[in-house]
């Protein structure tokens, strides 16, 4: 009887830990399927965030690091794109789904966004201007 209770308790604790594991399952390093950008997703406060860690074309034609030159704030236009947080405040919104915002340094705009784990090694990221105008990007886990 005591062994059965221990097994039930252990299973209960393991099942109770599953939501915590699922919420962290998007953390890691992800490369866009076209190789253009690599992002590290990590815990940031109550949500997840994603920081650019590599670019396919990290330098401009003159060999200078790519900058956040389209940022609407002129004081931020000299920041390198590598190191920018582009996914912000991504909060759980169902099993394997997070919602927050995405910053696009190509146009300097911030969009409503969602991340969805399609599989343990594939993630779909959407950026939306309005609920009906969205762009979807596929990312592949590299670690």
C-alpha positions as CSV (number, residue, x, y, z in Angstrom):
1,X,0.0,0.0,0.0
2,X,2.8,2.4,0.9
3,X,4.6,1.7,-2.4
4,X,1.4,2.4,-4.4
5,X,0.9,5.7,-2.6
6,X,4.6,6.6,-3.4
7,X,4.1,5.8,-7.1
8,X,0.9,7.9,-7.2
9,X,2.6,10.8,-5.5
10,X,5.6,10.6,-7.8
11,X,3.4,10.4,-10.9
12,X,1.4,13.3,-9.6
13,X,4.5,15.4,-9.1
14,X,5.8,14.5,-12.6
15,X,2.5,15.4,-14.3
16,X,2.4,18.6,-12.3
17,X,5.8,19.5,-13.7
18,X,4.7,19.1,-17.3
19,X,3.3,22.6,-17.8
20,X,6.5,24.1,-16.5
21,X,8.5,22.0,-19.0
22,X,6.2,22.9,-21.8
23,X,6.5,26.6,-21.1
24,X,10.3,26.4,-21.4
25,X,10.3,24.2,-24.5
26,X,10.8,27.2,-26.9
27,X,13.9,28.3,-25.1
28,X,17.1,27.7,-27.1
29,X,18.7,28.9,-30.3
30,X,16.7,29.0,-33.5
31,X,17.7,29.8,-37.1
32,X,15.2,31.1,-39.7
33,X,14.7,28.4,-42.4
34,X,16.3,30.7,-45.0
35,X,19.3,31.2,-42.7
36,X,18.9,35.0,-42.6
37,X,18.8,35.3,-38.8
38,X,19.5,33.3,-35.7
39,X,17.7,34.1,-32.5
40,X,18.2,32.9,-28.9
41,X,14.9,32.5,-27.0
42,X,15.2,32.7,-23.3
43,X,13.1,33.5,-20.2
44,X,12.7,37.3,-19.6
45,X,10.7,38.1,-16.6
46,X,7.2,36.5,-16.9
47,X,7.6,35.7,-20.6
48,X,10.1,34.7,-23.2
49,X,12.2,37.0,-25.4
50,X,14.3,36.5,-28.4
51,X,17.7,38.1,-29.1
52,X,19.5,38.2,-32.5
53,X,22.7,36.2,-32.1
54,X,23.8,35.9,-35.7
55,X,22.9,37.2,-39.2
56,X,23.6,35.6,-42.6
57,X,24.8,39.0,-43.7
58,X,26.2,40.5,-40.5
59,X,28.0,43.3,-42.3
60,X,27.1,45.9,-44.9
61,X,28.9,46.4,-48.3
62,X,31.6,48.4,-46.5
63,X,32.3,45.7,-43.9
64,X,30.5,47.5,-41.1
65,X,28.1,45.7,-38.7
66,X,24.4,45.9,-39.7
67,X,22.7,48.6,-37.7
68,X,19.1,49.2,-36.6
69,X,19.0,52.1,-39.0
70,X,15.2,52.0,-39.6
71,X,14.4,52.5,-35.9
72,X,11.8,55.2,-35.4
73,X,14.0,56.6,-32.5
74,X,17.0,58.3,-34.1
75,X,19.0,57.7,-30.9
76,X,18.7,54.0,-31.5
77,X,19.7,53.8,-35.2
78,X,23.4,53.1,-34.5
79,X,22.7,49.9,-32.5
80,X,24.0,46.8,-34.1
81,X,21.3,44.3,-35.1
82,X,23.2,41.5,-33.5
83,X,22.2,41.8,-29.8
84,X,18.8,43.3,-30.4
85,X,15.8,41.8,-28.6
86,X,13.3,41.3,-31.4
87,X,10.8,39.0,-29.6
88,X,9.4,40.5,-26.5
89,X,7.0,39.6,-23.7
90,X,6.0,36.3,-25.3
91,X,3.6,34.8,-22.8
92,X,2.0,31.4,-22.8
93,X,-1.3,31.2,-24.8
94,X,-2.0,27.5,-24.9
95,X,0.0,24.4,-25.4
96,X,3.2,25.3,-27.2
97,X,2.0,28.8,-28.1
98,X,3.2,32.2,-26.9
99,X,1.9,35.7,-27.8
100,X,3.8,39.0,-27.6
101,X,5.5,41.4,-30.0
102,X,8.2,41.2,-32.6
103,X,10.4,44.0,-33.7
104,X,11.5,44.1,-37.4
105,X,14.8,46.0,-37.8
106,X,14.3,45.8,-41.6
107,X,11.4,48.4,-41.3
108,X,11.7,49.6,-37.7
109,X,8.2,48.5,-36.8
110,X,6.9,46.4,-33.9
111,X,4.1,43.9,-34.6
112,X,1.8,41.7,-32.7
113,X,3.3,38.2,-32.7
114,X,2.9,34.6,-31.9
115,X,5.3,31.7,-31.6
116,X,4.1,28.1,-32.0
117,X,6.1,24.9,-31.6
118,X,5.2,22.8,-34.6
119,X,7.6,20.0,-33.3
120,X,10.4,20.0,-30.8
121,X,12.8,21.2,-33.6
122,X,10.5,23.5,-35.6
123,X,8.8,26.8,-34.6
124,X,6.5,29.0,-36.5
125,X,6.6,32.7,-35.8
126,X,3.9,35.1,-37.0
127,X,4.1,38.9,-37.1
128,X,0.8,40.7,-37.7
129,X,-0.1,44.2,-38.6
130,X,-3.8,43.4,-38.0
131,X,-5.3,40.1,-37.2
132,X,-5.7,39.3,-40.9
133,X,-2.4,40.7,-42.2
134,X,0.3,38.3,-41.0
135,X,3.6,37.0,-42.1
136,X,4.8,33.6,-41.0
137,X,8.4,32.5,-40.6
138,X,9.7,29.0,-39.9
139,X,12.6,28.5,-37.5
140,X,14.6,25.4,-36.9
141,X,16.2,24.6,-33.5
142,X,20.0,24.5,-33.7
143,X,20.6,23.7,-30.0
